[in-house]
Amino acid sequence: MLWLRLLRRGFRSGGLFSKKFSTVPFTGATKYVSYKNGMCTYLYANYDISKKITPWDFLALIILVPIILVNIVIMFTCVSHPHKLTGTDKNIVIDDRASVFDMTGGLESSLDSFFRKTGITPAVITVYNEDWKSDYSDLRDYARVLYKDKYNDGSHFVIVYSKAKKNASYDNWSWVAAQGDDTDKILTDKILEKFCESMQSHIADNTKYTVSSAISRSFVDIYPDLMKTEVFGIGIFFTASMLVFLLAVCYFLFRPQIKSLKFNGAVACPLIVTEDTCEKCGGIYVVGTCSVCPYCGAKLKPHVYTEEEKNAVAAFTAISKNQK
């Protein structure tokens, strides 16, 4: 990505992350003075803080801000809080075309509880393998077409159970579930995985469950988890890590500009300074850095330099020329 290449380039060249700003001296720093409320504040930086800050100094935000906002949005999507569907079809269907069920009272009760809690309309349909194998490659395709033919919404959860009609053995069965798009936030991957494991296990245990009771029990098994808030920890971890990284980049990238804004108008000065006061307002200033008072604008009186002050000013002037 372009912004990463820019950051790496800045790091290698000592540009973006090498800018240092402090209120105490450090090696390689130039001394600056900032005037405010009649007082001098001395600052040290290895870059020109007297340069006026412009919007161009924050140009990288054009790239960084959208990335940060996208990560925040992704983080919110990692927390799923389902809401019960409203205005859905109240007609719960048990369509036993393959004559699999002997009793359906328990199944009806489980399906009704599922509907009342979620608003998702369940349907259980049994068919023979011979009903669909000649026209469809597998039961999934048949179930999708069956869903579209019967329902024109996305709020149903359809279980299709299939068995052989002729020469049937207990092992010659299969099943599949088809869910509408509106059910995704309720029937999440976690809940569907649990439902499928329960369904497969219960139907296979024909000594303990009938097909009807196996399906009923599968709905009962997921009932406690329905409508609970889900937090996707891995997604939260990665988005939070990325946000911390991006905020750290912003901090190191824009800290010098932000500090420069605070001390806007600072000017370079000698390491050894001579302070004087304005005769009009009494404000303190550094001799040689201004010709008029930085506080009231009055013309400053001439200063008679000592030899030590002359040497300090000469050294400062030489350094300034070399830097230019």
One Martini backbone bead per residue (centre of mass of N, CA, C, O) as a GRO file, in nm:
protein
  324
    1MET     BB    1   0.099   0.034   0.017
    2LEU     BB    2   0.152   0.365  -0.005
    3TRP     BB    3   0.164   0.450   0.300
    4LEU     BB    4   0.377   0.237   0.378
    5ARG     BB    5   0.600   0.333   0.187
    6LEU     BB    6   0.619   0.615   0.308
    7LEU     BB    7   0.694   0.530   0.596
    8ARG     BB    8   0.950   0.370   0.527
    9ARG     BB    9   1.096   0.601   0.390
   10GLY     BB   10   1.095   0.791   0.635
   11PHE     BB   11   1.252   0.602   0.827
   12ARG     BB   12   1.515   0.567   0.661
   13SER     BB   13   1.565   0.891   0.629
   14GLY     BB   14   1.470   1.041   0.899
   15GLY     BB   15   1.191   1.202   0.883
   16LEU     BB   16   0.919   1.134   1.043
   17PHE     BB   17   1.063   0.996   1.323
   18SER     BB   18   1.311   1.222   1.381
   19LYS     BB   19   1.140   1.421   1.515
   20LYS     BB   20   1.228   1.662   1.773
   21PHE     BB   21   1.071   1.770   2.089
   22SER     BB   22   1.162   2.013   2.352
   23THR     BB   23   1.231   2.168   2.686
   24VAL     BB   24   1.511   2.031   2.648
   25PRO     BB   25   1.814   1.970   2.583
   26PHE     BB   26   1.975   1.833   2.277
   27THR     BB   27   2.128   1.674   2.045
   28GLY     BB   28   2.094   1.882   1.756
   29ALA     BB   29   1.960   2.132   1.867
   30THR     BB   30   1.746   2.405   1.848
   31LYS     BB   31   1.683   2.718   1.972
   32TYR     BB   32   1.375   2.846   2.110
   33VAL     BB   33   1.130   3.118   2.122
   34SER     BB   34   0.833   3.192   2.314
   35TYR     BB   35   0.562   3.427   2.314
   36LYS     BB   36   0.373   3.472   2.631
   37ASN     BB   37   0.242   3.670   2.861
   38GLY     BB   38   0.540   3.813   2.893
   39MET     BB   39   0.691   3.536   2.826
   40CYS     BB   40   0.950   3.296   2.811
   41THR     BB   41   0.984   3.006   2.596
   42TYR     BB   42   1.190   2.722   2.577
   43LEU     BB   43   1.303   2.543   2.286
   44TYR     BB   44   1.365   2.211   2.128
   45ALA     BB   45   1.489   2.128   1.790
   46ASN     BB   46   1.556   1.931   1.473
   47TYR     BB   47   1.354   2.146   1.359
   48ASP     BB   48   1.146   2.386   1.207
   49ILE     BB   49   0.917   2.557   1.426
   50SER     BB   50   0.879   2.839   1.269
   51LYS     BB   51   0.716   2.703   1.076
   52LYS     BB   52   0.428   2.715   0.923
   53ILE     BB   53   0.133   2.559   0.963
   54THR     BB   54  -0.028   2.340   0.736
   55PRO     BB   55  -0.244   2.125   0.583
   56TRP     BB   56  -0.007   1.964   0.444
   57ASP     BB   57   0.103   1.841   0.720
   58PHE     BB   58  -0.189   1.652   0.708
   59LEU     BB   59  -0.213   1.464   0.450
   60ALA     BB   60  -0.209   1.167   0.568
   61LEU     BB   61  -0.511   1.170   0.667
   62ILE     BB   62  -0.644   1.085   0.399
   63ILE     BB   63  -0.550   0.785   0.457
   64LEU     BB   64  -0.588   0.720   0.767
   65VAL     BB   65  -0.886   0.781   0.838
   66PRO     BB   66  -1.036   0.565   0.665
   67ILE     BB   67  -0.892   0.324   0.798
   68ILE     BB   68  -0.993   0.376   1.083
   69LEU     BB   69  -1.299   0.369   1.020
   70VAL     BB   70  -1.306   0.080   0.909
   71ASN     BB   71  -1.210  -0.055   1.174
   72ILE     BB   72  -1.446   0.039   1.346
   73VAL     BB   73  -1.668  -0.097   1.184
   74ILE     BB   74  -1.557  -0.385   1.209
   75MET     BB   75  -1.573  -0.399   1.517
   76PHE     BB   76  -1.885  -0.376   1.532
   77THR     BB   77  -1.933  -0.644   1.357
   78CYS     BB   78  -1.807  -0.833   1.596
   79VAL     BB   79  -2.093  -0.753   1.714
   80SER     BB   80  -2.381  -0.958   1.777
   81HIS     BB   81  -2.731  -0.840   1.788
   82PRO     BB   82  -3.014  -0.990   1.786
   83HIS     BB   83  -3.341  -0.971   1.624
   84LYS     BB   84  -3.656  -1.014   1.606
   85LEU     BB   85  -3.870  -1.110   1.382
   86THR     BB   86  -4.116  -0.939   1.187
   87GLY     BB   87  -4.390  -1.018   0.993
   88THR     BB   88  -4.412  -1.321   0.971
   89ASP     BB   89  -4.474  -1.635   0.905
   90LYS     BB   90  -4.707  -1.846   1.102
   91ASN     BB   91  -4.671  -2.106   0.918
   92ILE     BB   92  -4.606  -2.407   1.030
   93VAL     BB   93  -4.422  -2.680   0.880
   94ILE     BB   94  -4.533  -3.036   0.830
   95ASP     BB   95  -4.408  -3.239   0.557
   96ASP     BB   96  -4.486  -3.588   0.518
   97ARG     BB   97  -4.411  -3.743   0.227
   98ALA     BB   98  -4.240  -4.012   0.351
   99SER     BB   99  -4.356  -4.131   0.612
  100VAL     BB  100  -4.178  -4.084   0.896
  101PHE     BB  101  -4.391  -4.000   1.096
  102ASP     BB  102  -4.578  -4.079   1.389
  103MET     BB  103  -4.506  -3.826   1.579
  104THR     BB  104  -4.554  -3.445   1.622
  105GLY     BB  105  -4.581  -3.297   1.895
  106GLY     BB  106  -4.284  -3.232   1.976
  107LEU     BB  107  -4.209  -3.084   1.715
  108GLU     BB  108  -4.420  -2.859   1.725
  109SER     BB  109  -4.322  -2.737   1.993
  110SER     BB  110  -4.031  -2.665   1.902
  111LEU     BB  111  -4.108  -2.485   1.659
  112ASP     BB  112  -4.277  -2.280   1.820
  113SER     BB  113  -4.051  -2.182   2.009
  114PHE     BB  114  -3.866  -2.084   1.786
  115PHE     BB  115  -4.058  -1.874   1.665
  116ARG     BB  116  -4.118  -1.700   1.924
  117LYS     BB  117  -3.810  -1.617   1.964
  118THR     BB  118  -3.727  -1.529   1.643
  119GLY     BB  119  -3.944  -1.523   1.384
  120ILE     BB  120  -3.878  -1.786   1.255
  121THR     BB  121  -3.990  -2.002   1.002
  122PRO     BB  122  -4.050  -2.330   1.023
  123ALA     BB  123  -3.960  -2.628   0.818
  124VAL     BB  124  -4.067  -2.975   0.757
  125ILE     BB  125  -3.939  -3.199   0.502
  126THR     BB  126  -4.027  -3.503   0.345
  127VAL     BB  127  -3.848  -3.729   0.122
  128TYR     BB  128  -3.758  -3.890  -0.162
  129ASN     BB  129  -3.497  -3.966  -0.354
  130GLU     BB  130  -3.673  -4.011  -0.619
  131ASP     BB  131  -3.782  -3.704  -0.634
  132TRP     BB  132  -3.467  -3.568  -0.713
  133LYS     BB  133  -3.223  -3.733  -0.855
  134SER     BB  134  -3.303  -3.681  -1.164
  135ASP     BB  135  -3.276  -3.339  -1.134
  136TYR     BB  136  -3.044  -3.350  -0.907
  137SER     BB  137  -2.727  -3.361  -0.770
  138ASP     BB  138  -2.846  -3.264  -0.487
  139LEU     BB  139  -3.012  -3.172  -0.198
  140ARG     BB  140  -2.941  -2.874  -0.199
  141ASP     BB  141  -3.067  -2.793  -0.467
  142TYR     BB  142  -3.351  -2.887  -0.394
  143ALA     BB  143  -3.390  -2.702  -0.144
  144ARG     BB  144  -3.363  -2.430  -0.289
  145VAL     BB  145  -3.603  -2.470  -0.480
  146LEU     BB  146  -3.814  -2.528  -0.263
  147TYR     BB  147  -3.797  -2.257  -0.126
  148LYS     BB  148  -3.869  -2.073  -0.373
  149ASP     BB  149  -4.148  -2.210  -0.430
  150LYS     BB  150  -4.278  -2.157  -0.133
  151TYR     BB  151  -4.093  -1.888  -0.090
  152ASN     BB  152  -4.066  -1.504  -0.094
  153ASP     BB  153  -3.854  -1.505   0.144
  154GLY     BB  154  -3.603  -1.464   0.438
  155SER     BB  155  -3.771  -1.620   0.711
  156HIS     BB  156  -3.678  -1.923   0.668
  157PHE     BB  157  -3.650  -2.270   0.806
  158VAL     BB  158  -3.542  -2.551   0.617
  159ILE     BB  159  -3.611  -2.899   0.648
  160VAL     BB  160  -3.460  -3.172   0.464
  161TYR     BB  161  -3.572  -3.508   0.438
  162SER     BB  162  -3.412  -3.811   0.307
  163LYS     BB  163  -3.525  -4.121   0.149
  164ALA     BB  164  -3.569  -4.432   0.058
  165LYS     BB  165  -3.828  -4.617  -0.100
  166LYS     BB  166  -3.646  -4.844  -0.206
  167ASN     BB  167  -3.455  -5.054  -0.049
  168ALA     BB  168  -3.447  -4.968   0.247
  169SER     BB  169  -3.217  -4.827   0.469
  170TYR     BB  170  -3.110  -4.659   0.736
  171ASP     BB  171  -2.846  -4.532   0.582
  172ASN     BB  172  -3.050  -4.408   0.345
  173TRP     BB  173  -2.979  -4.088   0.428
  174SER     BB  174  -3.071  -3.729   0.434
  175TRP     BB  175  -2.984  -3.378   0.498
  176VAL     BB  176  -3.109  -3.028   0.494
  177ALA     BB  177  -3.051  -2.672   0.524
  178ALA     BB  178  -3.258  -2.373   0.469
  179GLN     BB  179  -3.187  -2.021   0.467
  180GLY     BB  180  -3.267  -1.709   0.502
  181ASP     BB  181  -3.128  -1.395   0.491
  182ASP     BB  182  -3.280  -1.281   0.759
  183THR     BB  183  -3.134  -1.513   0.958
  184ASP     BB  184  -2.822  -1.462   0.999
  185LYS     BB  185  -2.817  -1.307   1.288
  186ILE     BB  186  -2.931  -1.570   1.432
  187LEU     BB  187  -2.817  -1.796   1.231
  188THR     BB  188  -2.527  -1.862   1.296
  189ASP     BB  189  -2.252  -2.045   1.261
  190LYS     BB  190  -2.253  -2.148   1.551
  191ILE     BB  191  -2.549  -2.251   1.559
  192LEU     BB  192  -2.544  -2.430   1.303
  193GLU     BB  193  -2.326  -2.621   1.399
  194LYS     BB  194  -2.483  -2.729   1.640
  195PHE     BB  195  -2.730  -2.829   1.487
  196CYS     BB  196  -2.587  -3.028   1.295
  197GLU     BB  197  -2.460  -3.207   1.510
  198SER     BB  198  -2.723  -3.290   1.646
  199MET     BB  199  -2.875  -3.402   1.405
  200GLN     BB  200  -2.674  -3.620   1.317
  201SER     BB  201  -2.658  -3.769   1.589
  202HIS     BB  202  -2.966  -3.833   1.637
  203ILE     BB  203  -3.034  -3.981   1.373
  204ALA     BB  204  -2.811  -4.204   1.406
  205ASP     BB  205  -2.967  -4.267   1.687
  206ASN     BB  206  -3.210  -4.508   1.653
  207THR     BB  207  -3.233  -4.613   1.960
  208LYS     BB  208  -3.333  -4.312   2.074
  209TYR     BB  209  -3.432  -4.192   1.790
  210THR     BB  210  -3.634  -4.037   1.597
  211VAL     BB  211  -3.674  -3.821   1.352
  212SER     BB  212  -3.859  -3.632   1.507
  213SER     BB  213  -3.693  -3.622   1.778
  214ALA     BB  214  -3.426  -3.526   1.651
  215ILE     BB  215  -3.525  -3.256   1.549
  216SER     BB  216  -3.641  -3.150   1.812
  217ARG     BB  217  -3.372  -3.168   1.975
  218SER     BB  218  -3.207  -2.968   1.801
  219PHE     BB  219  -3.375  -2.719   1.881
  220VAL     BB  220  -3.329  -2.744   2.186
  221ASP     BB  221  -3.013  -2.717   2.185
  222ILE     BB  222  -3.023  -2.403   2.063
  223TYR     BB  223  -3.213  -2.229   2.242
  224PRO     BB  224  -3.009  -2.093   2.457
  225ASP     BB  225  -2.843  -1.934   2.209
  226LEU     BB  226  -3.063  -1.766   2.126
  227MET     BB  227  -3.033  -1.414   2.103
  228LYS     BB  228  -2.735  -1.380   2.150
  229THR     BB  229  -2.456  -1.221   2.206
  230GLU     BB  230  -2.181  -1.190   1.978
  231VAL     BB  231  -1.822  -1.235   2.006
  232PHE     BB  232  -1.547  -1.180   1.786
  233GLY     BB  233  -1.238  -1.209   1.900
  234ILE     BB  234  -1.050  -1.205   1.652
  235GLY     BB  235  -1.161  -0.949   1.525
  236ILE     BB  236  -1.107  -0.763   1.765
  237PHE     BB  237  -0.803  -0.805   1.783
  238PHE     BB  238  -0.719  -0.708   1.495
  239THR     BB  239  -0.859  -0.429   1.496
  240ALA     BB  240  -0.725  -0.324   1.755
  241SER     BB  241  -0.433  -0.352   1.658
  242MET     BB  242  -0.464  -0.162   1.415
  243LEU     BB  243  -0.552   0.089   1.575
  244VAL     BB  244  -0.300   0.116   1.748
  245PHE     BB  245  -0.107   0.149   1.513
  246LEU     BB  246  -0.241   0.399   1.378
  247LEU     BB  247  -0.226   0.584   1.629
  248ALA     BB  248   0.081   0.572   1.652
  249VAL     BB  249   0.139   0.695   1.381
  250CYS     BB  250  -0.007   0.963   1.436
  251TYR     BB  251   0.158   1.048   1.679
  252PHE     BB  252   0.447   1.050   1.540
  253LEU     BB  253   0.364   1.220   1.285
  254PHE     BB  254   0.198   1.481   1.451
  255ARG     BB  255   0.342   1.590   1.701
  256PRO     BB  256   0.510   1.827   1.589
  257GLN     BB  257   0.270   1.992   1.473
  258ILE     BB  258   0.111   2.025   1.736
  259LYS     BB  259   0.336   2.167   1.896
  260SER     BB  260   0.371   2.400   1.695
  261LEU     BB  261   0.091   2.521   1.739
  262LYS     BB  262   0.134   2.595   2.038
  263PHE     BB  263   0.421   2.753   1.929
  264ASN     BB  264   0.337   2.984   1.761
  265GLY     BB  265   0.611   3.200   1.666
  266ALA     BB  266   0.865   3.080   1.697
  267VAL     BB  267   1.219   3.153   1.755
  268ALA     BB  268   1.532   3.166   1.698
  269CYS     BB  269   1.819   3.117   1.923
  270PRO     BB  270   2.054   3.131   2.132
  271LEU     BB  271   2.186   2.941   2.377
  272ILE     BB  272   2.279   3.223   2.473
  273VAL     BB  273   2.090   3.458   2.642
  274THR     BB  274   1.930   3.786   2.627
  275GLU     BB  275   1.736   3.959   2.846
  276ASP     BB  276   1.450   4.180   2.819
  277THR     BB  277   1.249   4.481   2.854
  278CYS     BB  278   0.971   4.646   2.798
  279GLU     BB  279   0.895   4.983   2.849
  280LYS     BB  280   0.577   4.958   2.812
  281CYS     BB  281   0.488   4.639   2.920
  282GLY     BB  282   0.728   4.438   3.046
  283GLY     BB  283   0.810   4.238   2.850
  284ILE     BB  284   0.984   3.951   2.768
  285TYR     BB  285   1.294   3.928   2.578
  286VAL     BB  286   1.511   3.848   2.313
  287VAL     BB  287   1.791   3.954   2.211
  288GLY     BB  288   1.776   3.967   1.845
  289THR     BB  289   1.467   3.853   1.766
  290CYS     BB  290   1.363   4.162   1.779
  291SER     BB  291   1.236   4.507   1.710
  292VAL     BB  292   0.966   4.442   1.842
  293CYS     BB  293   0.725   4.385   2.049
  294PRO     BB  294   0.560   4.072   2.090
  295TYR     BB  295   0.308   4.211   2.255
  296CYS     BB  296   0.270   4.547   2.169
  297GLY     BB  297   0.473   4.670   1.926
  298ALA     BB  298   0.695   4.819   2.038
  299LYS     BB  299   0.975   4.983   2.028
  300LEU     BB  300   1.294   4.895   2.084
  301LYS     BB  301   1.564   4.929   2.253
  302PRO     BB  302   1.877   4.958   2.248
  303HIS     BB  303   2.156   4.731   2.266
  304VAL     BB  304   2.431   4.673   2.478
  305TYR     BB  305   2.693   4.479   2.409
  306THR     BB  306   2.875   4.236   2.511
  307GLU     BB  307   3.124   4.028   2.437
  308GLU     BB  308   2.966   3.768   2.500
  309GLU     BB  309   2.717   3.843   2.330
  310LYS     BB  310   2.860   3.877   2.060
  311ASN     BB  311   2.962   3.584   2.037
  312ALA     BB  312   2.682   3.446   2.049
  313VAL     BB  313   2.564   3.587   1.797
  314ALA     BB  314   2.782   3.499   1.594
  315ALA     BB  315   2.739   3.196   1.628
  316PHE     BB  316   2.439   3.194   1.548
  317THR     BB  317   2.474   3.315   1.263
  318ALA     BB  318   2.658   3.089   1.151
  319ILE     BB  319   2.463   2.853   1.193
  320SER     BB  320   2.223   2.964   1.024
  321LYS     BB  321   2.379   2.971   0.753
  322ASN     BB  322   2.448   2.667   0.738
  323GLN     BB  323   2.150   2.567   0.740
  324LYS     BB  324   2.077   2.726   0.468
   0.00000   0.00000   0.00000
